[in-house]
Amino acid sequence: MVDFTLNANARDDLGKGASRRLRRNADQVPAIVYGGNKEPQSVSVAARELNKALENEAFYSSIIGLSIDGKKEEVLLKALQRHPAKPRIMHADFQRIVAGQKVTVQVPLHFANEDTCVGVKQEGGMIFRNLPEVEVSCLPKDLPDFIEVDLLDLKLGQGLHLADLKLPEGVTIPSLALGEDHNLPVVTIMAQRTTAADDTAAEGEESAE
C-alpha cells in the first residue's frame, strides 16, 4: 500500500466567511476530521499539497497520515466538495482510523488482460465496464489499493458480477449480504455495435446480390 502524509493546521475561525478567506488568502482547503470516538476537529490543508496527492488514484482508498500541528492521526478521505466550475477543492472530509475496527471504503477496480480477452481478441467483442469501483469492508491493515478483475477467459456475452470478484484475504463486499439483487454486474463482453452507415452498406450489398 502507498503511504501518504498530509500536513494540516487546526483552525478556530469557522463559518462560510472564514472558509472563503482561508481559500482566497492562504491557498488552504478547509476540512473536517471526525470519528474515532473523538470530537470533530476543523482543520486546513495546503491546496497544493492536497491536489498533488489527489493525482494518485491510490490516495482515495489509502490510509493517510494526517499531521495536525505536528500531531499525527491516521485517517481516510471520505468526501470532497469541488467547485462547480473551477478545478478547485472547496472542502474535504477525513475519517479517523481506529486500530481493530473495520472501515468501509470505495476501492477502484483494475481490469487486467483487456487486449487478450477471448471475447475481444478472438470474437471481436467490446468491453463494457459497469462499475469503476466497489465498496469494501475490512480492517485498516487489509485495505487494498485496488481490486484486480481478470478478463482473460471471458467470452462474448459473458460477464462478471460482484460475487465473482477475487478479494484479498479479510476483505468483503457488504452489499452482497443484502441479497442477490445487490450482486451487481461489474463488466460484460458485448458484441460490437454497427452504425447506421454499416447497416445501409450491408443492405446495399444484399440487394446487389
C-alpha positions as CSV (number, residue, x, y, z in Angstrom):
1,M,0.0,0.0,0.0
2,V,1.2,3.5,-0.8
3,D,2.0,5.7,2.2
4,F,0.5,9.2,2.1
5,T,1.2,12.1,4.5
6,L,-0.6,15.4,4.7
7,N,0.1,18.4,6.9
8,A,-2.8,20.2,8.5
9,N,-3.4,23.1,10.9
10,A,-6.2,23.2,13.5
11,R,-8.5,26.2,13.0
12,D,-10.9,28.0,15.2
13,D,-12.1,30.6,12.7
14,L,-15.2,28.8,11.4
15,G,-18.1,29.6,9.1
16,K,-18.5,30.2,5.4
17,G,-16.9,33.5,5.5
18,A,-13.8,32.1,7.3
19,S,-13.6,29.3,4.8
20,R,-13.7,31.7,1.9
21,R,-10.9,33.8,3.4
22,L,-8.9,30.7,4.0
23,R,-9.1,29.6,0.4
24,R,-8.5,33.1,-1.0
25,N,-5.8,34.4,1.2
26,A,-3.8,31.4,2.3
27,D,-4.4,28.9,-0.6
28,Q,-5.7,26.5,2.0
29,V,-8.6,24.0,1.9
30,P,-10.9,23.8,4.9
31,A,-11.5,20.3,6.2
32,I,-13.1,18.3,9.0
33,V,-11.7,15.3,10.8
34,Y,-14.2,13.1,12.6
35,G,-14.8,9.7,14.1
36,G,-12.6,7.5,16.3
37,N,-14.6,8.4,19.5
38,K,-13.3,11.9,19.4
39,E,-15.0,15.3,18.8
40,P,-14.9,16.5,15.2
41,Q,-12.0,18.9,14.5
42,S,-11.8,21.6,11.9
43,V,-8.5,21.9,10.1
44,S,-7.0,23.3,6.9
45,V,-4.6,21.7,4.5
46,A,-2.5,23.3,1.8
47,A,-4.3,23.2,-1.5
48,R,-1.2,22.4,-3.5
49,E,-0.3,19.5,-1.2
50,L,-3.8,18.1,-1.4
51,N,-4.1,18.5,-5.1
52,K,-0.8,16.7,-5.7
53,A,-1.9,13.7,-3.5
54,L,-5.2,13.5,-5.4
55,E,-3.3,12.9,-8.6
56,N,-2.6,9.4,-7.3
57,E,-5.6,7.1,-7.6
58,A,-4.5,5.2,-4.5
59,F,-4.9,8.2,-2.3
60,Y,-8.7,7.9,-2.4
61,S,-8.6,4.4,-0.8
62,S,-5.4,4.6,1.3
63,I,-4.7,5.3,5.0
64,I,-3.4,8.8,5.2
65,G,-1.1,10.1,7.9
66,L,-2.6,13.5,8.7
67,S,-0.2,15.6,10.8
68,I,-2.3,18.3,12.7
69,D,0.1,20.9,14.1
70,G,2.7,18.1,14.4
71,K,0.4,15.5,15.9
72,K,-0.2,12.6,13.6
73,E,-3.5,10.8,13.1
74,E,-4.4,8.0,10.7
75,V,-7.4,8.9,8.5
76,L,-9.3,8.1,5.3
77,L,-10.5,10.6,2.8
78,K,-14.3,10.2,2.9
79,A,-15.6,13.1,0.8
80,L,-14.5,16.0,-1.4
81,Q,-16.5,19.1,-2.3
82,R,-15.3,20.5,-5.6
83,H,-16.0,23.9,-7.2
84,P,-18.8,23.6,-9.7
85,A,-16.9,25.5,-12.5
86,K,-13.3,25.7,-11.5
87,P,-10.7,22.9,-10.8
88,R,-10.6,23.7,-7.1
89,I,-11.3,21.7,-3.9
90,M,-13.7,23.6,-1.6
91,H,-13.8,21.2,1.4
92,A,-12.5,17.8,2.5
93,D,-13.8,15.2,5.0
94,F,-11.4,12.9,6.8
95,Q,-12.4,9.9,9.0
96,R,-10.2,8.8,11.8
97,I,-8.9,5.2,11.8
98,V,-9.2,3.1,14.9
99,A,-7.0,0.0,15.1
100,G,-9.0,-3.2,15.2
101,Q,-12.2,-1.5,13.8
102,K,-13.3,-2.3,10.2
103,V,-13.5,0.5,7.7
104,T,-15.8,0.8,4.6
105,V,-14.1,2.3,1.6
106,Q,-14.6,2.7,-2.1
107,V,-11.8,0.8,-3.9
108,P,-11.0,1.2,-7.6
109,L,-11.3,-1.8,-10.0
110,H,-8.3,-2.5,-12.3
111,F,-9.2,-4.6,-15.4
112,A,-6.5,-7.0,-16.5
113,N,-6.0,-8.7,-19.8
114,E,-8.3,-6.5,-21.8
115,D,-6.4,-6.9,-25.0
116,T,-6.1,-10.7,-24.7
117,C,-9.6,-11.3,-23.5
118,V,-11.1,-14.2,-25.6
119,G,-14.3,-12.3,-26.3
120,V,-12.4,-9.3,-27.6
121,K,-9.4,-10.8,-29.4
122,Q,-11.0,-13.9,-30.9
123,E,-14.7,-13.0,-31.1
124,G,-14.5,-9.3,-31.9
125,G,-16.4,-8.1,-28.9
126,M,-16.0,-4.9,-26.8
127,I,-15.6,-4.5,-23.1
128,F,-18.4,-2.7,-21.2
129,R,-17.4,-1.6,-17.7
130,N,-20.4,-1.3,-15.4
131,L,-18.5,-0.3,-12.2
132,P,-15.3,1.7,-11.9
133,E,-15.0,1.0,-8.1
134,V,-16.5,-1.2,-5.4
135,E,-17.3,-0.6,-1.7
136,V,-15.4,-3.0,0.5
137,S,-15.2,-3.6,4.3
138,C,-12.0,-4.7,6.1
139,L,-9.6,-3.9,8.8
140,P,-7.3,-1.0,8.0
141,K,-4.3,-3.3,7.7
142,D,-6.0,-5.3,5.0
143,L,-7.2,-2.4,2.9
144,P,-6.1,-2.9,-0.8
145,D,-5.1,-0.1,-3.1
146,F,-7.3,-1.7,-5.8
147,I,-9.0,-4.9,-6.8
148,E,-8.0,-6.7,-10.0
149,V,-10.6,-8.0,-12.4
150,D,-9.2,-10.6,-14.8
151,L,-10.9,-10.6,-18.2
152,L,-8.7,-13.2,-19.9
153,D,-11.2,-16.1,-20.2
154,L,-14.4,-14.1,-20.7
155,K,-16.2,-14.9,-23.9
156,L,-18.7,-12.8,-25.9
157,G,-21.9,-12.4,-23.9
158,Q,-20.3,-13.3,-20.7
159,G,-19.6,-11.0,-17.7
160,L,-18.6,-10.8,-14.1
161,H,-20.7,-9.8,-11.1
162,L,-19.6,-8.5,-7.6
163,A,-19.7,-12.1,-6.2
164,D,-17.3,-13.2,-8.9
165,L,-14.5,-10.9,-7.8
166,K,-11.4,-12.4,-6.1
167,L,-11.0,-10.4,-3.0
168,P,-7.9,-10.2,-0.8
169,E,-8.0,-12.1,2.5
170,G,-10.0,-10.2,5.1
171,V,-11.9,-8.1,2.5
172,T,-15.6,-8.4,1.9
173,I,-18.3,-6.5,-0.1
174,P,-21.0,-5.5,2.4
175,S,-23.8,-5.1,-0.3
176,L,-23.6,-8.8,-1.1
177,A,-25.1,-9.6,2.3
178,L,-28.2,-7.7,1.3
179,G,-29.3,-10.3,-1.3
180,E,-29.0,-11.4,-4.9
181,D,-30.4,-8.1,-6.1
182,H,-27.3,-6.4,-4.9
183,N,-24.9,-8.7,-6.9
184,L,-24.4,-6.0,-9.5
185,P,-22.7,-6.6,-12.9
186,V,-19.1,-5.4,-12.9
187,V,-18.1,-6.0,-16.6
188,T,-19.6,-7.5,-19.7
189,I,-18.2,-8.5,-23.1
190,M,-20.7,-7.3,-25.7
191,A,-20.9,-7.5,-29.5
192,Q,-19.7,-4.5,-31.5
193,R,-22.4,-2.1,-32.3
194,T,-22.9,-1.4,-36.1
195,T,-23.6,2.1,-37.3
196,A,-26.4,3.1,-39.5
197,A,-23.9,3.6,-42.4
198,D,-22.7,0.0,-41.9
199,D,-26.3,-1.3,-41.9
200,T,-27.1,0.6,-45.1
201,A,-24.0,-0.7,-46.8
202,A,-24.8,-4.2,-45.8
203,E,-28.4,-3.9,-47.2
204,G,-27.0,-2.5,-50.5
205,E,-24.6,-5.5,-50.8
206,E,-27.5,-7.9,-50.3
207,S,-29.7,-6.1,-52.9
208,A,-26.8,-6.2,-55.5
209,E,-26.6,-10.0,-55.0
